[in-house]
Amino acid sequence: MKIALLGISGRVGSRLAEELLKRGHTLTGIARNVANIEEKPGLCLKEADANQSEALAPLLAGHDVVISSTNFAFTDPLAVIGAVKKAGAPRLMVVGGAGSLEVAPGMMLLDSPEFPDAYKPEAIGGIEFLKALNSEKELDWTFLSPAAEFDPGERTGRYRLGSDQLLIDAQGRSWISMEDYAIAFVDELEEPKHSRQRFAVGY
């Protein structure tokens, strides 16, 4: 498939790019600054701001799927969604956050007492992005939320999926490596099972 990836310079975006290229997809990697990104076969790099919808749309045209892997604290969801629609791209997949996942009936992780203040701006931005997607009437979208601990790590190929609840393993830990998250994300891209849905991934 021909994929456009917003935020290729980030920690998750770079791992998604690696997984996509490994599986033979053609990739347009987009970031505000791509100077330090290594050029690879199958990868075309473009510079753009995800919040500049008019400038972004032409770069997204002709792609089968657009992936957004930007920092929610600095991203306007309506700008991204608008650019995807203006470009005529049929599908948007979003690297989600854990803050909007439920830890108890009616309580999001963001609202739990132990949620770190430093992560709140991005978590709130993620919730706003998900709200914008849920209001979208035309676009085919998917939003994949990781577990609470979400860091670079091992690529094991192991993961399990959930829906709107935070996934916790048998030891009481909620975690997923960015490498295994990328596997789950690209699995969904290749074999869609969560059209117009948010779902969750963890160990």
C-alpha positions as CSV (number, residue, x, y, z in Angstrom):
1,M,0.0,0.0,0.0
2,K,1.0,3.6,-0.4
3,I,1.1,5.2,3.1
4,A,1.6,8.8,4.3
5,L,3.0,9.1,7.8
6,L,2.7,12.3,9.8
7,G,5.3,12.5,12.6
8,I,7.9,10.2,11.1
9,S,10.6,11.9,13.2
10,G,9.1,10.9,16.5
11,R,9.8,7.8,18.6
12,V,6.6,6.0,17.6
13,G,6.6,7.4,14.0
14,S,10.1,6.1,13.4
15,R,9.2,2.7,14.5
16,L,6.0,2.6,12.4
17,A,8.1,3.6,9.4
18,E,10.5,0.8,10.1
19,E,7.7,-1.8,10.4
20,L,5.9,-0.5,7.2
21,L,9.1,-0.5,5.1
22,K,10.0,-4.0,6.4
23,R,6.6,-5.2,5.1
24,G,7.1,-3.7,1.7
25,H,4.8,-0.7,1.8
26,T,5.6,2.5,0.0
27,L,6.0,5.3,2.5
28,T,5.8,9.1,2.4
29,G,7.3,10.3,5.7
30,I,6.2,13.8,6.8
31,A,7.5,16.0,9.6
32,R,8.3,19.7,10.2
33,N,12.0,18.8,9.9
34,V,13.3,15.7,8.1
35,A,16.9,16.6,7.8
36,N,18.1,14.0,10.3
37,I,16.0,11.1,9.0
38,E,17.9,8.5,7.1
39,E,16.8,7.9,3.5
40,K,15.8,4.3,2.8
41,P,14.4,2.4,-0.2
42,G,10.6,2.9,-0.4
43,L,10.7,6.1,1.7
44,C,10.0,9.6,0.4
45,L,10.5,12.4,2.9
46,K,8.5,15.7,2.9
47,E,8.5,18.6,5.2
48,A,5.1,20.0,6.4
49,D,3.3,21.1,9.5
50,A,0.3,18.9,10.4
51,N,-1.6,21.9,11.5
52,Q,-1.3,23.6,8.1
53,S,-4.2,21.8,6.4
54,E,-4.0,23.6,3.0
55,A,-0.3,22.9,2.6
56,L,-0.5,19.4,3.9
57,A,-3.4,18.1,1.7
58,P,-1.5,17.9,-1.6
59,L,1.2,15.8,0.1
60,L,-1.5,13.3,1.3
61,A,-3.2,13.0,-2.1
62,G,-2.9,9.6,-3.8
63,H,-2.2,7.6,-0.6
64,D,-4.3,4.6,0.5
65,V,-3.9,5.4,4.2
66,V,-2.8,8.4,6.2
67,I,-1.2,7.7,9.6
68,S,-1.0,10.5,12.2
69,S,1.7,10.0,14.8
70,T,2.1,13.5,16.1
71,N,2.1,15.0,19.6
72,F,-1.5,15.6,20.6
73,A,-0.5,18.6,22.7
74,F,0.5,20.5,19.6
75,T,-1.9,19.0,17.0
76,D,-5.2,20.4,15.7
77,P,-7.3,17.3,15.0
78,L,-9.6,19.3,12.7
79,A,-6.6,20.4,10.6
80,V,-5.4,16.8,10.2
81,I,-8.9,15.4,9.4
82,G,-9.6,18.3,7.0
83,A,-6.3,17.7,5.1
84,V,-7.0,14.0,4.8
85,K,-10.5,14.6,3.4
86,K,-9.3,17.4,1.1
87,A,-6.6,15.0,-0.3
88,G,-9.2,12.4,-1.0
89,A,-7.4,9.8,1.1
90,P,-9.9,7.1,2.1
91,R,-8.5,6.2,5.5
92,L,-6.9,7.8,8.6
93,M,-5.2,5.8,11.3
94,V,-4.1,7.6,14.5
95,V,-1.5,6.7,17.1
96,G,-3.6,7.2,20.2
97,G,-2.9,7.7,23.8
98,A,-3.7,5.8,27.0
99,G,-5.2,8.8,28.9
100,S,-8.7,8.3,27.4
101,L,-8.9,4.5,28.3
102,E,-11.1,3.5,31.2
103,V,-9.6,2.3,34.5
104,A,-13.0,1.9,36.2
105,P,-16.6,2.4,34.9
106,G,-16.9,6.0,33.9
107,M,-13.3,6.9,34.9
108,M,-10.5,7.6,32.4
109,L,-6.9,7.0,33.2
110,L,-6.4,10.8,32.9
111,D,-8.7,11.3,35.8
112,S,-7.0,8.9,38.1
113,P,-5.0,10.5,41.0
114,E,-1.7,9.0,40.0
115,F,-1.8,10.3,36.4
116,P,1.4,12.5,36.0
117,D,0.7,16.2,35.4
118,A,3.5,16.4,32.8
119,Y,1.5,14.1,30.5
120,K,-1.9,15.8,30.9
121,P,-1.6,18.3,28.0
122,E,-1.0,15.4,25.5
123,A,-3.6,13.2,27.1
124,I,-6.2,16.0,26.9
125,G,-5.2,16.6,23.2
126,G,-5.7,12.9,22.5
127,I,-9.2,12.9,24.0
128,E,-10.1,15.9,21.8
129,F,-8.7,14.1,18.7
130,L,-10.8,11.0,19.6
131,K,-13.9,13.2,20.1
132,A,-13.3,14.8,16.7
133,L,-13.1,11.4,15.0
134,N,-16.2,10.2,16.7
135,S,-18.0,13.2,15.3
136,E,-16.7,12.5,11.8
137,K,-19.4,11.3,9.4
138,E,-17.5,10.5,6.2
139,L,-13.9,9.4,6.9
140,D,-12.9,5.8,7.6
141,W,-10.8,6.1,10.8
142,T,-9.1,4.0,13.5
143,F,-7.5,5.1,16.8
144,L,-5.2,2.7,18.5
145,S,-4.4,3.4,22.2
146,P,-1.3,1.9,23.8
147,A,-0.9,0.7,27.4
148,A,0.0,3.1,30.2
149,E,3.8,2.4,29.9
150,F,4.7,3.0,26.3
151,D,8.5,3.1,25.6
152,P,11.1,1.8,23.2
153,G,11.9,-1.8,23.8
154,E,11.9,-5.3,22.4
155,R,10.2,-6.4,19.2
156,T,8.6,-9.7,20.3
157,G,5.6,-9.9,18.0
158,R,3.5,-10.5,21.0
159,Y,0.5,-8.4,22.0
160,R,-3.2,-8.6,22.9
161,L,-6.0,-6.3,22.0
162,G,-8.9,-4.6,23.9
163,S,-11.5,-2.0,23.4
164,D,-12.0,1.1,25.7
165,Q,-10.4,-0.3,28.8
166,L,-6.8,0.0,29.9
167,L,-5.1,-3.4,29.4
168,I,-3.3,-4.8,32.4
169,D,-1.2,-8.0,32.5
170,A,-1.3,-10.8,35.1
171,Q,1.3,-9.0,37.2
172,G,-0.8,-5.8,37.3
173,R,1.4,-3.9,34.8
174,S,0.0,-2.0,31.8
175,W,2.7,-1.8,29.2
176,I,3.7,-2.3,25.5
177,S,6.9,-1.6,23.7
178,M,6.8,0.8,20.8
179,E,8.1,-1.9,18.6
180,D,5.2,-4.3,19.4
181,Y,2.8,-1.4,19.2
182,A,4.0,-0.8,15.6
183,I,3.4,-4.5,14.8
184,A,-0.2,-4.3,16.1
185,F,-0.8,-1.0,14.3
186,V,0.4,-2.3,10.9
187,D,-1.5,-5.6,11.4
188,E,-4.6,-3.4,11.6
189,L,-3.6,-1.4,8.6
190,E,-3.2,-4.5,6.5
191,E,-6.2,-6.4,7.8
192,P,-8.7,-3.8,9.1
193,K,-11.0,-5.0,11.9
194,H,-11.7,-1.7,13.8
195,S,-13.2,0.7,11.2
196,R,-14.4,3.9,12.8
197,Q,-13.4,2.6,16.3
198,R,-10.9,3.1,19.0
199,F,-9.2,0.0,20.3
200,A,-6.3,-0.7,22.7
201,V,-3.1,-2.8,22.7
202,G,-1.0,-4.1,25.5
203,Y,0.7,-7.2,26.8
